[in-house]
Amino acid sequence: MSGLKQVLLRILAAFAASGLGVVGAGSIAGIPLWKAMFMAGIGSVATVVERLARLYLDDGHLSKADIDAAFGVIQKSGSPEATEEAPKQRKRKQAEEQPAETE
């Protein structure tokens, strides 16, 4: 249960991190502050939940590396965590890049 709690807390943090980033832009555009923060937060949560779902669909398991990779899209740009791919995605990409063996 602590794993689920950790993921939910990280989703909440992603919501907050993305919402705070649009405060200035929303005020310049004349959008109410709460609407701008809500839309940015929902967008980041949707991105994370989609990546978690896709990683789970691969094999029915979510490893810590998969969860970290899903949240990597929200972390600050330029950090190693933000650019690192999930192990399943790396395997899939390597399999696609290898030439098909012909007999």
C-alpha positions as CSV (number, residue, x, y, z in Angstrom):
1,M,0.0,0.0,0.0
2,S,2.9,2.4,0.6
3,G,3.8,2.1,-3.1
4,L,0.3,3.3,-4.1
5,K,0.5,6.1,-1.5
6,Q,3.9,7.2,-2.9
7,V,2.6,7.2,-6.5
8,L,-0.5,9.3,-5.5
9,L,1.7,11.8,-3.6
10,R,4.0,12.1,-6.6
11,I,1.0,12.7,-8.8
12,L,-0.1,15.5,-6.4
13,A,3.4,17.0,-6.6
14,A,3.3,16.9,-10.4
15,F,0.0,18.7,-10.3
16,A,1.4,21.4,-8.1
17,A,4.7,21.7,-10.0
18,S,2.9,22.2,-13.3
19,G,0.2,24.5,-11.9
20,L,2.7,26.9,-10.3
21,G,4.5,27.2,-13.6
22,V,1.6,29.0,-15.3
23,V,0.8,31.6,-12.7
24,G,2.5,34.4,-14.6
25,A,1.3,33.3,-18.1
26,G,-2.3,33.0,-16.9
27,S,-2.3,36.5,-15.4
28,I,-0.8,38.0,-18.6
29,A,-3.5,36.3,-20.7
30,G,-6.3,37.4,-18.4
31,I,-7.2,33.8,-17.4
32,P,-8.3,33.4,-13.8
33,L,-5.5,32.1,-11.7
34,W,-7.3,29.0,-10.5
35,K,-8.3,28.0,-14.0
36,A,-4.8,28.3,-15.4
37,M,-3.3,26.3,-12.5
38,F,-6.1,23.6,-12.7
39,M,-5.6,23.1,-16.5
40,A,-1.8,22.9,-16.2
41,G,-2.1,20.5,-13.3
42,I,-4.7,18.2,-15.1
43,G,-2.5,18.1,-18.1
44,S,0.6,17.0,-16.2
45,V,-1.4,14.4,-14.3
46,A,-2.9,13.0,-17.5
47,T,0.6,12.7,-19.0
48,V,1.9,10.8,-16.0
49,V,-1.2,8.5,-15.7
50,E,-1.0,7.8,-19.5
51,R,2.7,6.8,-19.3
52,L,2.0,4.6,-16.2
53,A,-0.8,2.9,-18.1
54,R,1.3,2.2,-21.2
55,L,4.1,0.8,-19.1
56,Y,1.7,-1.4,-17.2
57,L,0.2,-2.7,-20.5
58,D,3.6,-3.9,-21.7
59,D,3.8,-6.8,-19.2
60,G,1.3,-6.2,-16.4
61,H,4.0,-5.0,-13.9
62,L,5.3,-1.6,-12.9
63,S,8.8,-1.6,-11.6
64,K,10.3,1.3,-9.6
65,A,12.3,2.2,-12.7
66,D,9.0,2.3,-14.8
67,I,7.4,4.6,-12.2
68,D,10.4,6.9,-12.0
69,A,10.5,7.1,-15.8
70,A,6.8,8.0,-16.0
71,F,7.4,10.9,-13.5
72,G,10.5,11.9,-15.3
73,V,8.5,13.9,-17.9
74,I,7.5,16.3,-15.1
75,Q,10.9,16.8,-13.5
76,K,13.0,19.8,-14.3
77,S,14.3,19.8,-17.9
78,G,18.0,18.9,-18.4
79,S,18.2,16.6,-15.4
80,P,19.3,13.0,-16.1
81,E,16.0,11.7,-14.7
82,A,14.0,13.6,-17.1
83,T,15.8,12.2,-20.2
84,E,16.2,8.6,-19.1
85,E,13.9,6.1,-20.7
86,A,12.2,3.3,-18.9
87,P,13.9,-0.1,-19.2
88,K,10.9,-1.5,-21.2
89,Q,11.0,1.3,-23.6
90,R,14.8,0.9,-24.1
91,K,14.3,-2.9,-24.8
92,R,11.5,-2.1,-27.3
93,K,13.6,0.5,-29.1
94,Q,16.7,-1.8,-29.2
95,A,14.5,-4.6,-30.7
96,E,13.1,-2.3,-33.3
97,E,16.6,-1.0,-34.3
98,Q,18.1,-4.5,-34.7
99,P,17.9,-5.6,-38.3
100,A,15.5,-8.6,-38.9
101,E,17.4,-11.8,-39.5
102,T,16.8,-13.2,-42.9
103,E,17.5,-16.8,-43.8
